[in-house]
Amino acid sequence: MKKPNTDYFFRNFVDLRMDIILLNLALEFLTCMPYWQFISPTALVHFCVDSSPFV
């Protein structure tokens, strides 16, 4: 009997949770940095990704 494919859905759910957590981190980062608009968006993304404990 074939095992139900719960792993796939669980992985997608975890990925979604990570996206939400990363988005929250990015928003927090932006709100606590008044000079964020002087940083290029790509540098901002790299900073958020590099400093994230999930990556």
Buried (B, 14 or more C-beta within 10 A) or exposed (E): EEEEEEEEEEEEEEEEEEEEEBEEBBEEBEEEEEEEEEEEEEEBEEBBEEEBEEE
